[in-house]
């Protein structure tokens, strides 16, 4: 009798627990079940949507896939040394080597095309398009984009104005810097004006200084940030007068690496005007190429690969030999120095 009562009581408690669990489950998971049902209904409706098929007419086998643009990697380092040299004055450049001019002959040719009877622009700019091999000294590394300022030996007027802020001590030196072409020159009193907000760095293109005032510029170093004068950027020099001339009359250029071909870089730099003497323009080209060559990495092979002389609006590009002005390979002394540096780095590692 007691066993039957116990079993009936136990079964009753179990049924109550099951009812409670189902009630709780229906309360907590009702929204989940609803979302699941809603998702299945949306999928079912999507399956019922008819897909529209557009019929395409017959396309010949040799024309199929023409609309898709094929990515073709073209090497931008052009080498036409394998082509034959033309013996005639008129020839298709596709099959023969480019004619190589001297710098003076290239400028003379552009002077003829810009004659009043043709383009009628005898005062046009002359540009040097320089192509570079951007491979660095280490394998799979490339030279980063860089910007430089080259002081060419023969000045030519350009449509730009540059403002220079110069710091130096001494009344005589300040007078010489002002005569050299600096926009604003001063000493400690100029530093105070900057602290008070009377003079702003944003109003000047370049900020240079003499080493004798470098310690006085420390209080405004936070305002100057990256424009603080230093030797590495070429804005700190004891010969500040020559520095002013360089920044006021120098030619600024930027070498940019190609996005798709990492080992190819190029720059276009103005080197003169057509109304100048051809010898002066040639000397400017010589100085520019030597300035570019000064940053070449210490490795074998060419750094400057090609140089073209152009003068808009003419589309003519005249090739010159850059290795008349710079060395084709590194000197043995530079190679030995680079080998010593590599050995020192390996020893430290």
N, C-alpha and C positions, 0 to 999 in steps of 0.2 A: 504493500500500500504506500509506504514511504517512498519507494523507488519510483512508482508511477507519478506521485506528486512532484518529486524532484525533476523528473523528465519533462513534465508539462510546464513547470515553472521555467526550466532552462530554455525550452523551445520558445516560450513567450518572450523572454528577454532577447533572444536572438532575432526574432521577427521585429521587435521594436528597434533594435540597433540598425537593421537593414533599412527600415523605413527612414530613420534619421539620416543615414548616409546618402540615400537617394535624394532626400530633400535638400541636403547641403550641396550635393553635386549639381542639382538642377539650378540652384541659386547662383553658384560660383561660375559655372561653365556655360551658362545660357548664352552669353554674348559671343563666346568662342564658337559654339555650335551654329549660331545665327550667321556669323561671318563666314564660316566654312560653307554653309548652304548658299549664301549669297555668291561666293566665289565660284562654286560649281555651276550655279545658274548663269553667271556671266560667261563662263567657258562654253557652256552649252549654246548660248546665244551667238557667241563668236564663231562657233563651228557652222552655224546655219547661214552665216554671211557668205554670199557667193563671190568668188574671186574673179575679177574681170581679166580676161586674157586678151592681150592685144596681138593681133596677127601681123606678122612681118612678112613682107614679100620675099621672093627668092633672091638670095645674095650669092654671087659667084664665090667659089672657094678661095680665089686669090684676093677677094675684097673683104673677107670676113675679119673682124677685129681691127679694122683700120681706124675706127673711131677711138679706140683705146690708145692713150699716149704711152708709148714705150719709153722707159727711162734709160737713156743712153749716157753713160759716163764718158765724157770727152776730156782728154788730158789737155789742160790749158797751157802746158809748157810746150810750145811749138818748136820743133826742131826740123828744119828743112835741109840739113846737111846731106841727107841721102839723095836729094834732088839734084839734077844736073844744072849747070850754070848756063844761062842763055847767052847766045852769041849775037842776038839781035836787040834792037832798041824797043821793039814791041813784042810782047810775049804773054801768054796766059800764066799768071802767077800760081795757078793751081799745080802746074807741072814743073815749075822752075824755082830756084832759090830767089829769095828777096834780094834786091840790090842793096848793098851796104854802102852808105854815104859817110863822108866825114861830117863832123858837126857843122863846120862852116858851109859845106856844100848843101846840107839839108836846109839850113837857114836861107841860103840864097834861092833854093828852089821854092820855098814858101814865099819869099819876097816877090818872085815872078808871078805866082798864082794870085797874090793879093794886090797886083798892080791895078791902077785905076781902070784899065781896060777889061779887067776880069772881076775879082771880088771887090775891088775898090776899098780896101781896108789896109793901107800901108802901115798903120800903127797897131796892128793886131798883136795879141799876146802870143808868145811861143811857149809851149808846154813840153815837158819831158815825161813820157809815160814809161815808167820803170817797172819791170816784172822781176819778181824775186822767188827764189826757192827757200821756203820757210822751214825747212827741216832743221832741227836743233842738233846740238852735239850728241845727245843721247838718242838712241833709237826709239821710234814711235813717239817722239816729242817734237813739238813745233814751236817756232818763235811766236810770241804773242804780238798783237797789234801794238805798234809804238808810234809816238809822235815826237818830232824833233824840229829844231829851229836852226836853219843854216844861213850864215851870213855870206852872201855871194859877193864877189869882188866888185861887180859893176851894178850899181843901183839903177833901178828903172821904176817909174811911177806906177803905183797900184791904187786901185779904188778902195782903199781902206785906211782908217785912222786908228792908231794904237795909243793907248794911254798907259803911262808907266809911273808907278809910285816907287821912289827910291829913298833908302835910309842910309845916312852916312854922317860922320862927325867932322867938324872943321869948316869954317866959313869959306876957305879957298876951295876945298874939295866940293862943297855944296854948289859953289858958283860954277865949277868945271862940269859937274854932272848936269846942272841946268842948261848949260850951253851945249852939252852933248845931245840934248833932246828929251830929257825927262820931263814929264808933265808936272809932277809935284815932287819936291825934294825937301828933306828936313831931317832933324835930329830928335832929341828928346822932346822938344816942344810939339813935334808932329805925333809922337806917341801919345802925348796927353790929349791932343785933339781927337785922336782915334778913340781913346778911352771915354771921352765926353760925348762922342757921337757926331762931332762936326765933320769928320772925314770918314768915308765908308770904303771898304775894300771892293765892294761890288761896282764902284764907279771906275775901276781900273782893270785893264787887261792883264798887266803883269806887275808883280811886286818883287823888287830886288833890293839887295843890301850889301854894305861893305862889312867885312869881318870886325871892324873896330866898334860897331854898334850892336853886335849880335846879342850881347848880354842885356842891353836895354830893351830888347824886343821880347824878352821872356814874359813880362806882364800881359802882353796882348797876344800871346801864342794861342790861347783858346779862341780868340776871335779870328785869327788867321787860318787855323786848322792846317789843311794841306798846302796852303800858300805860304807857309813859313819858309823863308829863304834857306836853302841848303845847297851844298856843292853838287849833290847828285842830280838835282833838277836844273843845275846851271844858273841859279838865281843868286848865288853868293860868290863874290869874287873880289879880290883886292883891286883889280883893274876895273873899277865900276864904270868908268867912262866908256870903255870898249864894250862893256856889258849892256849899257844903254843903247849904243849904236846897233848892237846885235839884235836886241829886242824891238827896236824901232824900225830898222831897215831890213832885218832878216826875213827869210822866206820860211813859213811854217808849212810842214807837210805831215801827212799821216799815212802810214803803211797799214793796209787792212788785209787780213787773211780771208781767202775765199771760204764761204760757208760749206760748199759741197766738196771742195778739194783742199784739204788741210795744208798741203805743201806748196800752195800757190798764193802769192801775195802781190799786191800792186799798189802803185801810187801815181798821181798826176800832179806835177809841180810846175808852176810858172817860172821860167828862167830868163825872161826878157821880152822885148818887143821887136817887131820887124824893122822899125826905123833905127835900131841900134846897129853898131858895127858888128859884122858877123864874127869877128875875132872875140869881141867882148861877150857875145852870147855863148860862144864855144868855151870860153874860160868859166862862165857861170855853170855850164853843163859839167865841166871837169870838177869844179868845187862841189857840186851837188852829188855827183856819183861817188866821190871820195868820202863825203859825209855819210852817205848811206852804207858804203862799204865798211865804215869804221865800227858798225854794230854787227857785223857778220859773225855767226857762231864759229867756234873753233872746231871745224870738221873739214873733211875732204869734200871736193866738189864745188860747184858754182853757188854763189849767193845771188848776185845779179845775173839774171839769165838773158834779158833782152831789154833794149832801150829804143823807144820810138819817139820821133820829134813830130809834133802836130801843131797846127795853128788854125783854130776855128775862124770862120765858118767852113773852111776847107775840110773835107773828110780824108784827105791824103795823109797817110802815115809813112814817114820815111825812117828807115832803120839805120842806126849807127852802131858802130862796134864799141861797146862800153869798155872793153879790155885795152883800148888805147889809153884810157884814163885811169883805170884801176887794174890791179893784178888779178890774173885769172885764178891762181891758187894761193894758198897760205904760204908764207915764208917758213923756212925751216925753224927759225927761232920761235915763232908763234906755235908751231906744231910741238916743239920740244917743251915749251911752257905748258901747253895743254896736257901733254903726257905726264909731266911732273905733277900737275894739279890732280889728275885722275889717280896717280899713285898715292898721293897724300890723302885723298878722300878714302881710298881703299884701305890704307893703313889705319885711319881713324875708325873706320867701320869694323 
